[in-house]
Each structure stands twice: as structure tokens, then as C-alpha cells.
Amino acid sequence: MLVLGKTKSSQLCKEFFSNQATQNKGLNIIFNNYLLLNQFLSESHSEELSSLARKEFDDFKKSMKNMDLKLLHLSFGYSEQHQKFTFSYIIRSKKHNNPDFRVDGLIPAQIPFVFFPSMFASFLLDILKEVPYDQLIEVSKGN
């Protein structure tokens, strides 16, 4: 049985996601040298999942570097319409002037906002499993 608890970031998430509909912006977790990403991973309900998510994210960044791509934005929001958390990320080619590549999606879990940091590692792993690497290769080629 999964037991979630409030963390240091719970109040931040509660306030952000409950007010997010009026802001129409996401919470960019890679801003400021990955500050929120690292904070949320440290507050995961499972150290094992947190370590795995950190490793997978590091592998993702290495893949991006090998393809001469840069992750500009990775954010989370909440959709009132769908009653689910949303995510988006934007990737840019370092070599070509092609348009930025954007991926948007929904996270199927429905949990109270205060538990978002506890579940973050699971959410990040789910997102990384679905990265469209074939399309990223095309972006890296300038297509």
C-alpha cells in the first residue's frame, strides 16, 4: 500500500496548482539549474524510485547532448478541464534553426496537489518512458 505524506514543497505545489488556471503557465522544474527537479526527487515517497528517476533523467540529458539538443523547458501544470496534471517539454537543436520541438501530455494520476512532490519521481519516470526519440533524431538533423 502506498502512503503519501506532505513534504517541504507541498504548500508550494498546493498554491501553484490551485492558482495555475488563472496563470496559464506551468511550473518549470528545470529552471535555476534543476532546483525544483532535485528538490522534488529528494522528497519522493521512495528513495529507490527517486534514484532510478535521477539516473533516467541523467541518461535523457546525455542523449540530448549526444544529439546536439538542448532541453529548454520541462514544466507541470494542472488541467481543470481534464482534472489531471499536465506536462510539457521543449527541446531545441543546437546546430540548426528549425522550430523548437514541444511535447505535451497528461499524467493519469489524480492526487491532491500537496502530494505532487511525493509522486514526482513516478511521474518523471512515466514521462521519460514515452520520450519520442525517433522524432528527436529528426530534430537533431534539422528536420
Helices and strands as residue ranges (DSSP letters): H 10-23, E 27-28, H 31-42, H 47-66, E 69-79, E 84-93, E 101-107, G 113-115, H 116-129, H 133-140
